[in-house]
Amino acid sequence: MPSFSGTACTGIDWTSIDDVLLDMDGTLLDLRYDNDFWLEYLPQQYARRLGSTPEEAVAIIQRMVHSTTHTIQFYCLDHWSERLGLDVAALNEELAHLITMRPGVPSFLEALQAAGKRRILVTNSHPRGLAFKLARTGLDRYLDRIISAHETGLPKEDPGFWAKLRQRIPFAPQRCLMIDDNPDVLAAARGYGIGMTLAISTPDSRRPKVPHRGFEQIEHFGQLLPVVPAS
């Protein structure tokens, strides 16, 4: 098991948890890849296409992004390929070496399995991007179910998403733990009745800790071990 510093997370009664709902980008995977791709690499490629400066490309993309916030289009590779005139999914390959699991993820997911907890990946990632990252990391080996929000037509931060998720994977909301780095998603999960929510405070390994008011936070998954064994 990796060596960690920091205080163990308290307040989890594992006997009251059946299902653990897990975000991918910034939670199980380091957000460095996504930040580098969307904030730096993609604007550079768009600037080349336009014959503009990177700063001008960033401003244009930001206006486009603002119009899609809190919609499924915000996370859709096909949408952005059409809007930008670029094959965004193909461009993903250029920074593939940055796609890595966050510290302690395999150990934590294995501990959940040993404890009899169902491990459900619930991500806003587009199916093509999801498949690309799973192939790169082998993360799917540690999961029981995988759901992309694109299957529901709503992002996780939309309150309507959670009922649609439950139609696909029956679960008891009050006996679920949701772990995510997005406070809007955690708020929507809590509003639906998810029993416990945890925020990731260090989604990007290169960037400072992100405080999430109103949610208990962890820096790494070592803080959640050990999980109560199955009886």
C-alpha positions as CSV (number, residue, x, y, z in Angstrom):
1,M,0.0,0.0,0.0
2,P,1.3,3.5,-0.8
3,S,2.6,5.7,2.1
4,F,0.4,8.7,2.7
5,S,0.5,11.7,5.0
6,G,-2.6,13.4,6.3
7,T,-5.4,12.6,8.7
8,A,-7.8,9.7,8.2
9,C,-11.3,10.7,7.2
10,T,-13.7,10.2,10.1
11,G,-17.5,9.9,10.2
12,I,-17.9,7.0,7.7
13,D,-20.0,4.2,9.1
14,W,-19.1,1.6,6.4
15,T,-21.8,-0.7,7.7
16,S,-24.4,1.8,6.5
17,I,-22.9,2.0,3.0
18,D,-23.9,-0.5,0.2
19,D,-22.8,1.4,-2.9
20,V,-20.0,3.8,-3.5
21,L,-20.6,6.2,-6.5
22,L,-17.3,7.4,-7.9
23,D,-16.5,10.3,-10.2
24,M,-13.6,9.7,-12.7
25,D,-11.8,12.9,-13.7
26,G,-10.3,14.6,-10.6
27,T,-11.5,11.8,-8.3
28,L,-10.1,8.5,-9.5
29,L,-8.0,10.0,-12.2
30,D,-5.6,13.0,-11.9
31,L,-7.3,16.1,-13.3
32,R,-4.0,17.3,-14.7
33,Y,-4.7,15.7,-18.0
34,D,-8.1,17.4,-18.5
35,N,-6.8,20.8,-17.3
36,D,-3.8,20.7,-19.6
37,F,-5.9,19.5,-22.5
38,W,-8.9,21.8,-22.3
39,L,-7.1,24.9,-20.9
40,E,-3.9,24.9,-22.8
41,Y,-3.5,22.3,-25.6
42,L,-6.9,22.5,-27.3
43,P,-6.8,26.4,-27.4
44,Q,-3.4,26.2,-29.0
45,Q,-4.8,23.9,-31.7
46,Y,-7.8,26.1,-32.2
47,A,-5.6,29.1,-32.5
48,R,-3.6,27.4,-35.3
49,R,-6.8,26.6,-37.1
50,L,-8.1,30.2,-36.8
51,G,-4.7,31.8,-37.4
52,S,-5.1,33.7,-34.2
53,T,-3.2,34.0,-30.9
54,P,-3.8,31.5,-28.2
55,E,-5.2,34.3,-26.0
56,E,-7.8,35.1,-28.7
57,A,-8.7,31.4,-29.1
58,V,-9.1,31.0,-25.3
59,A,-11.5,34.0,-25.2
60,I,-13.6,32.5,-28.0
61,I,-13.7,29.0,-26.4
62,Q,-14.6,30.6,-23.0
63,R,-17.7,32.2,-24.6
64,M,-18.7,28.9,-26.1
65,V,-18.2,27.1,-22.8
66,H,-20.3,29.7,-20.9
67,S,-23.2,28.9,-23.1
68,T,-23.1,25.2,-22.4
69,T,-22.4,25.3,-18.6
70,H,-24.5,22.7,-16.7
71,T,-25.6,21.0,-19.9
72,I,-24.5,17.6,-21.3
73,Q,-23.0,19.5,-24.3
74,F,-20.4,20.9,-22.0
75,Y,-18.9,17.4,-21.7
76,C,-19.6,16.2,-25.3
77,L,-16.6,15.6,-27.5
78,D,-18.8,15.5,-30.6
79,H,-20.3,18.9,-29.7
80,W,-16.9,20.5,-29.3
81,S,-15.5,18.8,-32.5
82,E,-18.4,20.4,-34.4
83,R,-18.1,23.8,-32.7
84,L,-14.3,24.1,-33.1
85,G,-13.9,22.3,-36.4
86,L,-11.4,19.9,-34.8
87,D,-11.4,16.2,-34.1
88,V,-11.3,16.6,-30.3
89,A,-11.3,12.9,-29.6
90,A,-8.3,12.4,-31.8
91,L,-6.4,15.3,-30.2
92,N,-6.9,13.5,-26.8
93,E,-4.2,11.1,-27.9
94,E,-1.5,13.8,-27.8
95,L,-1.5,14.1,-24.0
96,A,-2.4,10.5,-23.2
97,H,0.8,10.1,-21.1
98,L,-0.7,12.5,-18.5
99,I,-3.7,10.2,-17.8
100,T,-3.0,8.5,-14.4
101,M,-4.8,7.3,-11.4
102,R,-4.7,9.4,-8.3
103,P,-2.8,8.1,-5.2
104,G,-4.3,5.1,-3.5
105,V,-7.1,4.4,-6.0
106,P,-6.4,0.7,-6.7
107,S,-5.9,-0.1,-3.0
108,F,-9.2,1.7,-2.0
109,L,-11.2,0.1,-4.8
110,E,-9.8,-3.3,-3.9
111,A,-10.7,-2.7,-0.2
112,L,-14.3,-1.8,-1.3
113,Q,-14.6,-5.1,-3.2
114,A,-13.3,-7.1,-0.2
115,A,-15.8,-5.3,2.0
116,G,-18.7,-6.2,-0.3
117,K,-19.3,-2.7,-1.4
118,R,-20.5,-2.1,-5.0
119,R,-18.2,0.2,-6.9
120,I,-20.1,2.3,-9.5
121,L,-18.3,4.8,-11.7
122,V,-20.6,7.7,-12.5
123,T,-19.0,10.2,-14.8
124,N,-19.9,13.1,-17.1
125,S,-17.2,11.9,-19.5
126,H,-18.3,11.4,-23.1
127,P,-18.3,7.7,-24.0
128,R,-15.4,8.0,-26.4
129,G,-13.3,9.8,-23.8
130,L,-14.4,7.4,-21.2
131,A,-13.3,4.4,-23.3
132,F,-10.0,6.1,-24.1
133,K,-9.2,6.6,-20.4
134,L,-10.3,3.2,-19.3
135,A,-8.1,1.6,-22.0
136,R,-5.2,3.8,-20.9
137,T,-5.5,3.1,-17.1
138,G,-7.2,-0.3,-16.7
139,L,-9.5,1.4,-14.2
140,D,-12.4,-0.7,-15.3
141,R,-10.8,-3.7,-13.7
142,Y,-11.6,-2.2,-10.3
143,L,-15.2,-1.3,-10.9
144,D,-18.6,-3.2,-10.8
145,R,-20.6,-0.8,-13.0
146,I,-19.8,2.1,-15.3
147,I,-22.3,4.8,-16.3
148,S,-21.7,7.8,-18.5
149,A,-24.1,10.7,-17.9
150,H,-24.5,10.8,-21.7
151,E,-26.7,7.7,-21.4
152,T,-29.2,9.9,-19.5
153,G,-28.9,13.1,-21.5
154,L,-28.3,15.1,-18.3
155,P,-25.1,15.9,-16.5
156,K,-24.6,14.9,-12.9
157,E,-25.1,18.4,-11.6
158,D,-28.6,18.4,-13.0
159,P,-31.1,17.3,-10.2
160,G,-32.9,15.2,-12.8
161,F,-29.9,13.0,-13.5
162,W,-30.1,11.0,-10.3
163,A,-33.6,9.6,-10.9
164,K,-32.4,8.5,-14.4
165,L,-29.3,6.9,-12.9
166,R,-31.5,5.0,-10.5
167,Q,-33.6,3.7,-13.4
168,R,-30.4,2.1,-14.8
169,I,-28.9,1.0,-11.6
170,P,-31.3,0.4,-8.7
171,F,-29.8,1.6,-5.4
172,A,-31.0,2.9,-2.1
173,P,-29.9,6.6,-2.0
174,Q,-29.5,6.8,1.7
175,R,-27.1,3.8,1.7
176,C,-24.8,5.4,-0.9
177,L,-21.5,7.3,-0.6
178,M,-20.8,9.7,-3.5
179,I,-17.2,10.9,-4.0
180,D,-16.6,13.8,-6.5
181,D,-14.4,16.9,-7.0
182,N,-17.3,19.0,-8.3
183,P,-19.3,20.7,-5.5
184,D,-22.3,21.2,-7.9
185,V,-22.5,17.5,-8.4
186,L,-22.2,16.8,-4.7
187,A,-25.0,19.3,-4.0
188,A,-27.2,17.6,-6.6
189,A,-26.5,14.2,-5.1
190,R,-27.2,15.4,-1.6
191,G,-30.4,17.0,-2.8
192,Y,-31.6,13.7,-4.3
193,G,-31.0,12.0,-0.9
194,I,-27.6,10.4,-1.3
195,G,-26.7,9.4,2.2
196,M,-23.1,10.7,2.3
197,T,-21.0,12.9,0.1
198,L,-17.2,13.5,0.1
199,A,-15.2,16.1,-1.9
200,I,-11.8,15.6,-3.4
201,S,-9.7,18.6,-2.4
202,T,-6.7,17.8,-4.6
203,P,-8.1,16.8,-8.0
204,D,-5.1,18.2,-10.0
205,S,-1.7,17.0,-8.7
206,R,0.0,20.2,-9.9
207,R,-2.4,22.7,-8.4
208,P,-3.2,23.9,-4.9
209,K,-5.8,22.3,-2.6
210,V,-9.3,23.3,-3.5
211,P,-11.6,24.0,-0.5
212,H,-15.2,22.8,-0.8
213,R,-17.4,24.5,1.8
214,G,-20.2,22.4,3.1
215,F,-18.7,19.1,2.3
216,E,-16.3,16.8,4.1
217,Q,-13.1,16.6,2.1
218,I,-10.2,14.1,1.5
219,E,-6.9,14.7,-0.2
220,H,-6.3,11.0,-1.1
221,F,-7.9,7.7,-0.8
222,G,-5.5,6.5,1.9
223,Q,-7.7,8.5,4.3
224,L,-10.6,6.2,3.7
225,L,-8.8,3.0,4.6
226,P,-9.4,0.6,6.1
227,V,-12.9,-0.2,4.9
228,V,-15.0,-2.3,7.2
229,P,-14.7,-6.0,6.0
230,A,-17.6,-7.9,4.8
231,S,-19.2,-10.0,7.6
